[in-house]
Amino acid sequence: MPHAIRLYEIGGPEVLKFERVEVGEPGPGQVRVRHRYIAVNFIDVYHRTGYYPLALPSGLGSDAVGVVEAVGPDVTDIKVGDRVGYMGGPQGAYSDVRVMPAEVLIPLPDGISDRTAATLIMKGMTAQYLFRQVYPLKGGETILYHAAAGGVGLIACQWARALGVTMIGTVSSDEKAAIAKANGCTHTIVTSRENIAERVRELTDGKGVPVVFDSIGKDTLQASLDSLQVRGTLVSNGTSSGPVQIDALTLALKGSIWFTRPAMVHYAKPRSHMLSMAKELFDLVLEGKITSEPKQTFALAEAAEAHRMLESRKTTGATVLVP
Ligand SMILES: NC(=O)c1ccc[n+]([C@@H]2O[C@H](COP(=O)([O-])OP(=O)(O)OC[C@H]3O[C@@H](n4cnc5c(N)ncnc54)[C@H](OP(=O)(O)O)[C@@H]3O)[C@@H](O)[C@H]2O)c1
């Protein structure tokens, strides 16, 4: 009998319940996918804690890789046996097997293993849309990137290196600094002992950076603003430390700053565009410019422990669950 993580209330990791579930046949436009790996993302914490509201009871998770084992009527471009990944659709990726819309599936190339793909779909596509769409990097820029040793972060480090971008990455420990540097981050700022904005000014001859990618939010907002050049761009792409509040006058006083709070859903549509984003990512992996393996692996039943590790900043790179 299949199992899944179910959520009946919002709260701490203990609200993640590992249960037997019924999984039926796919209807029109749907497929049944048997998961090989399930990716854990910070957005799953936002859902579990109620920061992003969910209609309860609910499944959890939106990012996994697996094999298609049944196809519903009207599904033409996906067939039984296809290896696929996804980063959208209804919540419920924390499961052995599930029925889901075919339209969100991304076929996986032969040269990329399931384990690697599980670290790439949401996290690599995030790096793609941040660096290639939200603030298209040309090469030669110096950027500030927060949480450089995280799941999205380690892919972003490598993508920046591939583009010829100098990345200044923040991390909370020397161990994380070494990992970020090994992945292509040019300079690291260890936030437990260094002042972020002061170090950015030192590293940029006082100029500051044209863009900051800030996924930490509340704790880093001020430092991000203080690190920018006049008319720089603050990309607020996550809130791992808590929500961001900012008023328009602050943006003016800090140097006519451009501020955006992007969400993947608005950058990965229509489906043809999502597939071209994935192709760009997969090509970099197939060329060896990005390499990625899970750094933490848990059984599906241990999802709560995976959340505890992620929230307490004990992880580096990607975390996956194995059904
Ligand atoms: N906008 C979008 O479309 C989109 C899509 C995907 C992901 N995201 C965002 O991108 C970020 C990275 O996601 P991820 O899944 O790869 O997570 P992650 O970066 O692996 O984990 C979060 C990291 O944030 C840092 N952090 C700083 N303060 C923290 C705090 N108070 N609590 C927890 N972590 C803190 C930690 O790194 P240090 O210990 O080194 O500081 C931690 O390892 C998240 O904010 C996520 O919401 C946004």
The ligand as an SDF file (V2000), in Angstrom:
LIG
                    3D

 48 52  0  0  0  0  0  0  0  0999 V2000
   10.8950   32.8690   -5.3020 N   0  0  0  0  0  0  0  0  0  0  0  0
   10.9700   31.6330   -5.7690 C   0  0  0  0  0  0  0  0  0  0  0  0
   10.3840   31.3250   -6.8110 O   0  0  0  0  0  0  0  0  0  0  0  0
   11.7880   30.6250   -5.0490 C   0  0  0  0  0  0  0  0  0  0  0  0
   11.9690   29.3400   -5.5820 C   0  0  0  0  0  0  0  0  0  0  0  0
   12.7730   28.4430   -4.8820 C   0  0  0  0  0  0  0  0  0  0  0  0
   13.3580   28.8080   -3.6770 C   0  0  0  0  0  0  0  0  0  0  0  0
   13.1230   30.0600   -3.1820 N   0  0  0  0  0  0  0  0  0  0  0  0
   13.7350   30.5070   -1.9240 C   0  0  0  0  0  0  0  0  0  0  0  0
   15.1270   30.3170   -2.0280 O   0  0  0  0  0  0  0  0  0  0  0  0
   15.6450   30.0590   -0.7220 C   0  0  0  0  0  0  0  0  0  0  0  0
   16.5090   28.8350   -0.7770 C   0  0  0  0  0  0  0  0  0  0  0  0
   15.6900   27.6700   -0.8040 O   0  0  0  0  0  0  0  0  0  0  0  0
   16.3460   26.2620   -0.5000 P   0  0  0  0  0  0  0  0  0  0  0  0
   15.2360   25.2860   -0.4820 O   0  0  0  0  0  0  0  0  0  0  0  0
   17.5010   26.0490   -1.3920 O   0  0  0  0  0  0  0  0  0  0  0  0
   16.8630   26.4580    1.0120 O   0  0  0  0  0  0  0  0  0  0  0  0
   18.3720   26.5710    1.5250 P   0  0  0  0  0  0  0  0  0  0  0  0
   19.0160   27.7610    0.9110 O   0  0  0  0  0  0  0  0  0  0  0  0
   19.0430   25.2660    1.3700 O   0  0  0  0  0  0  0  0  0  0  0  0
   18.1610   26.7990    3.0750 O   0  0  0  0  0  0  0  0  0  0  0  0
   17.9750   28.0470    3.6090 C   0  0  0  0  0  0  0  0  0  0  0  0
   19.3150   28.6860    4.0010 C   0  0  0  0  0  0  0  0  0  0  0  0
   19.0310   30.0390    4.3650 O   0  0  0  0  0  0  0  0  0  0  0  0
   19.9600   30.4600    5.3210 C   0  0  0  0  0  0  0  0  0  0  0  0
   19.2820   31.0920    6.4560 N   0  0  0  0  0  0  0  0  0  0  0  0
   19.5830   32.2980    6.9580 C   0  0  0  0  0  0  0  0  0  0  0  0
   18.8070   32.5950    7.9740 N   0  0  0  0  0  0  0  0  0  0  0  0
   17.9930   31.5530    8.1760 C   0  0  0  0  0  0  0  0  0  0  0  0
   16.9910   31.2700    9.1250 C   0  0  0  0  0  0  0  0  0  0  0  0
   16.6520   32.1460   10.0990 N   0  0  0  0  0  0  0  0  0  0  0  0
   16.3530   30.0950    9.0720 N   0  0  0  0  0  0  0  0  0  0  0  0
   16.6630   29.2160    8.1000 C   0  0  0  0  0  0  0  0  0  0  0  0
   17.6230   29.4310    7.1510 N   0  0  0  0  0  0  0  0  0  0  0  0
   18.2830   30.5930    7.1970 C   0  0  0  0  0  0  0  0  0  0  0  0
   20.7480   29.2290    5.7880 C   0  0  0  0  0  0  0  0  0  0  0  0
   22.0500   29.3170    5.1840 O   0  0  0  0  0  0  0  0  0  0  0  0
   23.2580   29.9370    6.0980 P   0  0  0  0  0  0  0  0  0  0  0  0
   23.2630   29.1030    7.3360 O   0  0  0  0  0  0  0  0  0  0  0  0
   24.4640   29.7800    5.2580 O   0  0  0  0  0  0  0  0  0  0  0  0
   22.8790   31.3830    6.3380 O   0  0  0  0  0  0  0  0  0  0  0  0
   19.9570   28.0660    5.2280 C   0  0  0  0  0  0  0  0  0  0  0  0
   20.7770   26.9730    4.9480 O   0  0  0  0  0  0  0  0  0  0  0  0
   14.4500   29.9790    0.2170 C   0  0  0  0  0  0  0  0  0  0  0  0
   14.2710   31.2270    0.8560 O   0  0  0  0  0  0  0  0  0  0  0  0
   13.3100   29.6980   -0.7270 C   0  0  0  0  0  0  0  0  0  0  0  0
   12.0860   30.1370   -0.2110 O   0  0  0  0  0  0  0  0  0  0  0  0
   12.3630   30.9600   -3.8500 C   0  0  0  0  0  0  0  0  0  0  0  0
  1  2  1  0
  2  3  2  0
  2  4  1  0
  4  5  1  0
  4 48  2  0
  5  6  2  0
  6  7  1  0
  7  8  2  0
  8  9  1  0
  8 48  1  0
  9 10  1  0
  9 46  1  0
 10 11  1  0
 11 12  1  0
 11 44  1  0
 12 13  1  0
 13 14  1  0
 14 15  2  0
 14 16  1  0
 14 17  1  0
 17 18  1  0
 18 19  2  0
 18 20  1  0
 18 21  1  0
 21 22  1  0
 22 23  1  0
 23 24  1  0
 23 42  1  0
 24 25  1  0
 25 26  1  0
 25 36  1  0
 26 27  1  0
 26 35  1  0
 27 28  2  0
 28 29  1  0
 29 30  1  0
 29 35  2  0
 30 31  1  0
 30 32  2  0
 32 33  1  0
 33 34  2  0
 34 35  1  0
 36 37  1  0
 36 42  1  0
 37 38  1  0
 38 39  2  0
 38 40  1  0
 38 41  1  0
 42 43  1  0
 44 45  1  0
 44 46  1  0
 46 47  1  0
M  CHG  2   8   1  16  -1
M  END
$$$$
